[in-house]
Amino acid sequence: MASNVNKFVNTFEKRSQRYESQLDGAQDKLNKCHESLEVCAKKAADVEKASDSLRSACKSIQEKLQCEAACESQRNEAELSRAKKVEEIKSAYTTEVNKKRENIEQGCKDKEAELVEKYKDDSTEGFV
């Protein structure tokens, strides 16, 4: 019986040593997993920083594009305003020139009629 007990004790000690070695291996794997977890956390933080930086850059680009669109709109409005003012000035100038031309024509007609009347009167004076 002592030999059976010794066999059981030897078997138990061998199993115990195997379990201890497996436990040590599992502990090593667990430590590696913790290290990998820390590395992943650092990389995730770096990715988050890069993502925030990218969002900030996108927002800045969007603001710049909106500003450029607003500037372009203002330029177009200013251009249209200048064109409208030029057209108004041109129209006013044309109207003024036409009025002066009409006044000159009317003045010429009045002078011509006056001269016709004057010479008409002068030419009939001697005959009457």
C-alpha positions, 0 to 999 in steps of 0.5 A: 500500500505504501507503494500505491501511496507513493505512486499517488504522491508522485503522480500528484507531484508531477501533476502539480508541477505541470499545473504550476508550469502551465500557471507560470505560462498563463501568467506570462501570457497574461503579462504580455496581454497587459503589455499589449493592452497598454500599447493599444491604449497608447495607439488609441490615444494617438489615433484619437489625437490625430482624429481630433487634429483632422476634425479641426483641420476639416473645420478650418478648411470648411470655414475658409471655404465659407469665407471665400464663398462669402467674399466671392458673393460680395465681389459679385454684388459689388461688381453688379452694383458698379455695373448698375451705377455705370449704366445709370450714369450712362443713361443719365448722360445719354438723356442729358445729351439728347435733351441738349440736342433737342434744345439745340434743334428747337433753338435752331428751328426757332431762330430759323423761323424768326429769321424767316419772319424777319426777312419775310417782313423785310421783303414785304415792307417795300412792296406794300 
